[in-house]
Amino acid sequence: MGFRSRRKREKITHNYTCSLTNEEFVTTEKAPNPKELLSVKAFYDMNPEMDDRPAIVKKKMGLPASNEEKH
C-alpha cells in the first residue's frame, strides 16, 4: 500500500468585488479579467430577459415573479 498524506489540502480562494454593485464574493479560481466580473444580481439586472430563476427563488429574494409563473 502507498503512503497517503493525512494533511488536508488547503483551498486557495480569491476575493473579488462586483464592478456595478460593489458586492464582494469569493471564488476558488483566479479570474483572468477581475474588473469584468459581475455578481449574479448585477447580471440579472442588466439582462432581465435571461432571468430563468424559479419563482420560489425570486420570492425569497423579494423580487416580483413574472406573469408567466403566476398560473
N, C-alpha and C positions, 0 to 999 in steps of 0.2 A: 504494500500500500504506500501511496505517496504521502508526503507530508503536506498538510493543509495549514495555512496560517489562521490563527484564531482571531487575528486583529481585524476589526471591521474596516471596511474601505470607506473613507470619508467622501461624501458627496461634495463636489465643488459647485457653489451656487454663484450666480451673477445677479446683482441688483440693478434694475433699470427704472426709469421714470417715463410715463407716457408724455409725449410732447404736447398733447392737447389738454388733458385733464390733470396733469401733474400727479396722477395716481402712481404709486410705487408698486412694483411687482418683482418677483424673483423667478429666474429661470435656471435650469440645470445646464444649459448650453450657452456658449458665448454667442452673442448676436453679431453678424457681420456688419450691420448698419444700425447701431443702437439709437441714433437720432430719428429713425424712421419707425420705431416701434410704437404701436398703439395698444391701449387697453381694449378689452372686449367691449366695454361700454362705449368708448370713443368710436370703435369700428362700426357698431350698430347705429350710433347717432349719425354717422356720415353715410351709411348705407342702409336706410330703413327697409328698403325693398328686399334685402337679403336676410332680414331678421326672421329666422326659422325656428326660434326657440319655442318650446311648448308653452301653452297658456299658463300652466302652473308655475313655471319659472318666472314668467313676466309678472304674475300676481305677487310672488314672493319679493320681487324687486320693486313693486309698487308701480309698474308700468301698465298702461291700458292694453287690454287684449284686442287684437284686430277683429273686425266684423265677421270674418270667415270662421273664427274659432268660437263664436258665441252661439252656434247652432244648438 
